[in-house]
């Protein structure tokens, strides 16, 4: 963990190094992923079966390719009642929030008599990747699947690795709640290839979303264009803005809530009080002693954590925009005024009683967010990721006479005589 002070002579250089530092794995998986995709395209199911035997240590012919919906329903029914209630609450709130994202069709006639508009429709099929093993998060399944359902996707497919044939029952319960149509016991880059190109009994989809390791992320990158994807996500990150009126233990827990995700996670605190900064740093050390995920969180905090002391909290706003963080938490009295100054952040958590963890589960907004400064140009997963817009226009003869001559002029200027002729003939223009 580093401590920076904006009044220090070397602050600009050190902050630039923090902004530009790479936290992604240095392992280059590009060639390996390319080979897997090519193999799935050439061999289909045989490649999936062989890779599953090798990587996940079970035979699909024995365990079965698909997980039956009845198994998901049973897992949901078997949940501890309080946990089932919590999962229901999360699904309800996620659905309600995303219902408000559905776009509206437009249809109007302008002054020239031209009818113009746009129509929104869902894609036919979407594939959701759900990690297995340690990173089995039912909350991510809900965050990916529910917006697709809200958008109107008719076929919702889930792929997930099941190491040794096992799967987290809570993931199955979430799949039941989300209304997944197909669940395939296939993971890794090979699962992404199957979703993009089809492989035997697994039919291709139109959009692929969901988190995964470096192999999954690279596979999504390589199949983009054949299918749509949500994003190529990197390590998670949080920026907390807090003054000395906050409990240091609260802020320390907020920072560690991201640090426990992965050793490459980044947690940054901005504060205008050096004494408070020291108290938070001490609270982090205390909490790490008893945190069940301390091994991971310790590495993340020591390697990528930072505390930045500013003269005024207002000074933090342009620095935060340079970071364009995935999560921004504003633990201050007037968060709206600060939020108004921020241009780049994936999701913002406003006020002292809005910990980022609420957004991960039950608040409603999507927790699939741009990382690695991509919030400068990208947004979190939404209903729109599962929809596409078709524009339309309609001219009568009078409208064509209004717009046609300019079209002919521009087409001629671009050296496209057939374009010009298609209009000129209708207008009976001499050319």
Secondary structure, DSSP 8 states (H G I E B T S, - for coil): -EEEETTSTTHHHHHHHHHH---S-----HHHHHHHHHHHHHHTHHHHHHHHHHHH---HHHH-SB--HHHHHHHHHTS-HHHHHHHHHHHHHHHHHHHTT----EEEE-TTS-EEEEEEEE-SEEEEE---GGG--HHHHHHHHHHHHHHT-SEEEEE---GGG---HHHHHHHHHHT-SEEES--HHHHHHHHHH-BTTB---SEEE----HHHHHHHHHHBTTBEES------EEEEEE-TTS-HHHHHHHHHHHHTT-TT-EEEEEES-HHHHHHHHHHHHHHHTT-TTHHHHHHHHHHH-EEEE-SSGGGHHHHHHHH--SEEEEESTTHHHHHTT----SEEEESTT--HHHHHHTSSS------TTGGGT-----GGGGEEEEEEEE--HHHHHHHHHHHHHHHHHTT-HHHHHHHHHHHT---
